[in-house]
Amino acid sequence: MLSEFIGSVNGIVWGIPMLVLLLGTGVYLTVGLGFMPILRIPYAFVQLVRGGKRHDAEAGDVSPFGALMTALSSTVGTGNIAGVAVAIAIGGPGALFWMWMTAFVGMATKYAEGVLAVRFREVDAEGRHVGGPMYYIKNGMGKSWIWLGGLFAIFGIFASFGTGNYIQAVSVADALNSTYGVPIWITGVVLMVLAGAVILGGIKRIANVAGKLVPAMAAFYFFAGIIVIILNIDAVPAAFALVFERAFGFDAAAGGFSGALLMLAMQRGVARGIFSNEAGQGSAPIAHAAAKNKDPVNQGVIAMLGTFIDTIVICSITGIAILAAGVIPPECNAVSILSGDVMPAICDTGPPITISAFEAALPGIGAHIVTISLALFAFTTILGWSYYGERCAEYLFSEKAVTPFRVVYVLIVFAGTMVLYAGDDVDAVINTVWLATDTLTGLMAAPNLVALLVLSPLVFKLTKEYFEREKAQAKADAEAKAKG
């Protein structure tokens, strides 16, 4: 069967080599940068606030803030609501720990992506600033590596249809139908029309919409999640304890330490972590390449905030809310799954678990909060990934491919929702696509991570020079102020 074949490929793609490459690259970059991404989080927020005025007149298509919001529009999606729930349901509470680890080292990865995106970007025939892994592979690693950039672009196009489009559209249609009884076809039509109105306008319109929608929806979900956690505050310490205990394979029900539990928690946590924040996947630098910022390091600093906001903040809210509420079905636990028991559909779908957590704390309101958040998150993800896909299409087929890609992408938004009419097979179809999406995520990441490792000396060099200039400027400003 197709699902079994994809499952086998997924197991290979997300095996130990990918985990080592992904986490190893992040650790290597973090150490090589002297832990700068973690230590400079406050500095990054300052640069984000100053970015609009500081770089507005520079070459580029959107402001640094707009570029970050475009990148966040694609990362803040179903992964923050459904993905976290699935990771915890299947991989156990310890999966949340590995999501955090992926994010902390992923900040260095996202930083390096932002640096290289601006350093090696190009201007196309239409005057657009284009960049991303395929461009820094071609321009940074040399012509003999062009095939690797092409491979990334091919995976990127297919991932945009699955990760950024199909999964999001299905999630919205299913959530609105389940909670409000909205007919699936109506959701499909409305999503298609709204997405088309934004996507056909290009990166400037996407950034403009994302700049307004992303901060508002993230704040709405964040504060709602905080309320849920506060209402379950007595269970929060135990929830954190469970996360750290299970992260390393310890479980009393399993008889102590279990290597299989450790691997399951790590695999699910890392896979869902990268699905959510896309650190290492290579998608976000496509957006950051369009920023009005001539300084690669400065944009890299802003880029790394995407991982922090997405995973450390938003995903943590979902994860702790679920664990504190105690809504994971007993049959979903990792021990049961490893023993070969049949896994209920709810374990592999996610939203019902998150809805249960919010509804338990906020009866009559929680389900609406999660449903509305899911719809908004998924919609902005559709917008962000459309830009990634079209840039990959342009790289492979020239500027003439942009408009046809946009049209096909918008049509898939509607077509994707129609799978919910598959009757008894709908869960199997959705789960197959989830597997395929995970697989494509890994396949996209591989070429990008190779490029980051090869070009890391340049990233380290540019970073050192930038902060030396910043230090010298600060010293000069202080001396000038002292002189009056």
N, C-alpha and C positions, 0 to 999 in steps of 0.2 A: 504493500500500500504506500501511497505518497507520503502520508503522515509518518509512517515508520522509516522511510528513506530519509526524510527531512530530519527526523529525530536522530538518526544515526549520524548524519552530517553535522548536526548541531552539537552532538556529543564530541565529535572530533574538533570542530572549530573552537568550542568552549572547553577544551580539555586543558590539561596542565600546561602545555606550551603557551597557549594564549593567556592563561592566568599569569604565568611567569613574565611573558612579554609585556602585558598591560601593566601589572603592578611593578614589575622590574623597571620599566621605562619611567614610570612616575617616581619611584624611589630614587633612581639614578639622577633624574632631573632635579628633584627636590634637594638632594645632597649637593649636587653640582652647583646649584644656585644658592647654597648656604642657607636653605630653608626660607629664602626670601618670600616666596608666595604666602606662606603661613604667617610670617612675621610682619608682612607689609599689608595685611588686610585693611587696617584703618587708612593707610596711605592710599590704597586703591579706591576706597570710597571717596576720599578727598578729590582724587583725580577725576573720578566719575562726575562729581558735582561741578568741578571746574571745566570739564571737557568741552561743554557746549560753547563757552566763551573763548576758551584757549585755542581751540582748533577750528572754529567755525569757518574761517576764511581759507583754510587749507584744502588741498586737492582731495577729492573724495565725493561720495554720493550722499552719505548720511552722517549725522553727528556721531561721536563715539558712544553717546548714550543710546542713540537710535540703533547703532550696530549691536550693542549689548542687548537691547530689548528685542531685536530681531532674533538674536541667538537664543535668548531666554524664551521667546515665544515658541520655539521648537522644542526646547528641553522641558519647560514647565507644561506637562501634558498628562496623559493617562498614566505615565510612569510614576508620577507623584501620588496618585490615588490608587490606581489598580495595580501598578507594578510593585509598589511597596507591599501591598497586601498579599500579592501572589508570592513575593520573595519570602515573606514571613510565614505564610501558610505552608509552603512547600519546603523551604530551606530552614525553617525554624526561626525563633527570635534572633539567633546569632547572625542571620543574614543581614540584619540592620547594621551590625557592627562592621561587616565587610563592605556595606554600602558607604559607611562613613570613611573607612580606610581608602576606598576607591576615590572618594571625593577629596580627601586631604592630599594624597599624592597626585590626584587628578588636577588639582589646582596648578601644579607645576607643569603638567602636560598641557592644560588649556592655555597657560601663559605662553609656553613655547610655541603653541599653534598660532596664537595671536601675533607674536613677534614675527614669525616667518611669513604669516599671511600678508602683513603690510610690507615687509622687506622685499618680497618677491612677487608682488601683485603686478598686474598689467592693466593697460587701458585698451578696451576692445574697439572695434570699428564704430560702435554707437556711442563712444565716449564714456562707457561705464567702467568703473574700477572693478576688476575681477581678480579673484585669487582663491587660495585654499590649497590643500595638499597636492592636487594635480599640478599646480603652478610652482609651488616651492620644490616639488620633486623635479620638475622640468628645468627650472631656472637655477635651482640651488645644487642639485645633484648631477646635472649634466644630461646631454642628449641620450646617453646610453641607458638612462633610467626612465625615459619617456613612457615606455610600456607599463611601468608601475603606476604612473600617474593616470594612464588610460584605464588600467584595471580598477583603480579607485573610483574613477568617474562612472564606469559601468555599474559597479556595485552601488554607487551613490544614487543613480537613477532608479534602480529597482527598489532600493531602500526607501526612497522618497515616496514611491507608490505604496509601499507596505507600511513602514514605520510611521511616516508622516501623513499618510492619507487614509488608507483602508482601515487600519486599526482605530484611528481617531474617529472616523465617521461612524463605524460600527458601534463604538463605545457610546457616542452621543445618542444615536438612534435608539439603542437598547435602553439606555438610562432614561431618556424622556418617555419612551413607551412604557417602561416598567413603573415609573413614578407617577406620570401624568396621563398615561394612556394616549399619548400623541401618536398617530399613525406613522409607521416607519417611513412610508413614501413621502409624507409631508416634511418630515425632518430632513430627508435626503434632498428634496427640492430646495428647501430654505437654505440648508448648508451650502449647496452648490451655487445658488444665486449670491449669497453673501460672500463666499470665498472667491467667486469669480469677480465680483465687484472690486475686491482688493487686489487679488493676484494679477489680474490683467493690467493693473496700474504699475506693476514693477516694484523694485526695492524701496523707492521713496514712499510709495503709498503703504507698503507693508510695514516699514519702519514707523511711519506716522501713526498707523492704527495700533501697532504693538506698543509704541511709546505711551499710549494712553491706556490701553487695555491691560497689559501685563502687570504694571505696578498696582492697579486697582484690584485685579482679581487675586493677585498674590497676597495683598494685604487682607482682603476679605477672607480668604481661606486660612491665612495665618492666625488671625484673631479668633476666628471660629474654632480652630483647632486648639488654641490656647485655653479657651473656655472649657472645651471638652476635657482637656488634661487637668485643669484646675478642679473640675467637678469630680474627677477620679484621682485626686492628688494623693490619697492614702496608698494607692496601688502603684504610684510612679516609681518609688525606690525599688520595689520588687521587680518592676518591668525592666529597669536598667540593669539590675543584678542578673536577670534572666538573659538579657542580651549578651553580656560579657561572658557568662557561664557557657552558654550554648555556642558562642562564637568559636570556641576552641574544642568543640566536640564533647563536652561534658554533659551528661544527662542521666539522672538517677534511673529513669525508666529503661535506659539502654544499658544499665549496669556499669555506669562510670564513663570512662573515655571511649569514644568511638571515632576512628579515622574516617569512616564513611559519613558520619554526621558532620565532621569538620569540613570535608570536601563538599558536601551538599550545601552547607551554610555558605561556604566561600564561593562556590560556583554560582549559586542563586543570588547572593549579595553582589558579587562583582558584575554579573551579567545584567541584573536589574539596575545596578548603580550606573553602569555606562549607558544603558538604555535610557535612563532618566537624565543624567547630566551630560552625556555624550563626550566626556573627557577622553581623548585618545581616539575617538571615532573619526574625527577630522571634518565634521560638519560645521561646527561653530566658526572656524577660521574663514569659511566662505563668506559669512556675514561680516566678520571683522575686517576683511579685506576692503570693504566698501566704505570704511570709516574716514571721515575728514580728519585725518591724523597722519602727519608725515613721520612721526616717531614710532618705530616698531615696538620699542620697549614700553612706551607709555600706553599704547593700545593693548599690549600683552597684559599689562597690569590690570587694565579694565576688564579684559576678557576673562581673567581667572575668577572674577567675582561671579560669573555665571554658575560655576560649579559650586561655590560656597552657598549662594542663594538657593539653588535648586535642591541640593542634597542635604547639606548641613542644616539648612533652615526648614524648607518645605517638606522634604521627605521625612525628616525627623519628627515633624508634627504628626504626620500620618502614622508613622510607625509606633510612636509612644502612645498615641491616642488609642490605637488598636490593642496594644499589649495591656495598657492600663484598664481598658474596658473588658478585657478577657473574652473577646468574641470569636476567637479562632475556633472553628469546630474541632472537637477532639480527634476525629478521624483524619484531619488534615496534618496532624503532627508528623514531623520528619521520620520518627521511629516507625510509625505505621506505614508510611510510604516506602521506606527502605525494606520493610518486611514483605513487600509485594502485595499489600492490600490494594483494592481498587480505590482510586482517588476520586472523591466526589467532584462534580463540575465546579462547585463554588470555590474549591481550593485553587483552581486555575483560571478564575475569571476576575477576582479582585474587588470590583466595586461593591458587591453585596456585603463583603466583610467590612469595608470602610464605612458604608452606610449604617451597618449594625452598630459600629462603635459610636458614631455621632448620634444616632437615633436613641441609643441607650442613655446617653447623657442629656440629650435635648429632644425629648419625645415630641413628635409632631413637627419638629423643625429640622432635626439633623439630616434626614433624608433629602430635604430640599436643598440644604447647604451643599451637600456632597454632589447632588445631581447638577445643580447650577454650576458649581465649580468645575466639575468634570466636563460639562458642555463648553464652558469658556476656555478651559485649559486645552481641550482637544481642538477647538476651533483655531486658536492661535498657533498650535502646533502644525496644523494643516497649512497655515499661511507661511510660517518659517521654513518648513520643508519644501514648499513649492520653489522657493528661491534657491535652495541647495540643489534641487533636482535640475532646475533650468541652467544653473551655472555648469553642472556636470555635462548636460546635454550640449551646451555651447562649446565647452572644451573639446568634446568629441566631434561635433558636427558643424561648428561655426555659429555665428549670430543668427543665421536663418532658422535654426532649430528652436529658438526661444518661444516664439508665438505658438507654433504647433504643440510644443511641450505644455505650455500653459493651458491650452484648450483641452488636451487629453487629460491633464492633471485634474482640472475642474470637473470633467465628466466622470472621472473615477470616484470623486467625492460622492456623487449620487449612486453610481454603480456599486460602491462598496457597501452601502446601507442595505442593498437588496438581498445580501446574503442572509439577512435575518428572516427572510421568507423561506429558508431552506428546510423548515420543519424540524423533524427529529435529528437531522444532520447538522444543525446550526452550530452546536457546541464543538463538534468534531472539526468543522470547517474553520471556526474562529481559532481553536487551539492549534491547528495546523499552520495558520497564518502567523500566530504568535511565535511558533517555533522557527518559521522561515524568517521572521523579523529578527529574532535573536541571532540567527545564522548570518544574515546580511550585515548586522551590526558588527559581528566579529570579523567578517571578510573585509568590511570597510576599514576597520581599525588596523589590520595588519600592515598594509602599505604605508599608512600614515605613521605608525609607530616606528617603522624602519627609517622613514625619512627624518623623524624627530631625533633618533639616535645618531644618524649620520651627520645631521646638521647641528647637533647640540653644542659643539665647540663654538660655532658662530653665535648661538643664543647666549652662551656664557660670556663671550667677549662683548657683545652688544650691551648686555646687562651690566657688566662691570663698568664700562665706559659711561653709561647713562647715569648710574648712581654716583660715580665720581664727579660728573658734571653737576649733578644735583647738590652734592656736598659742597663743591667749590662755590656754587652760586649762593647757597645758604650762608656760607662763610662771608662772601663778599657783601651780601645784603646786610648781615649783622654788623660788619665793619662800617658800612655806609651809614647805618642807623645810629651807630655809636658816635660817629663824627657829627651827627646832627643834620 
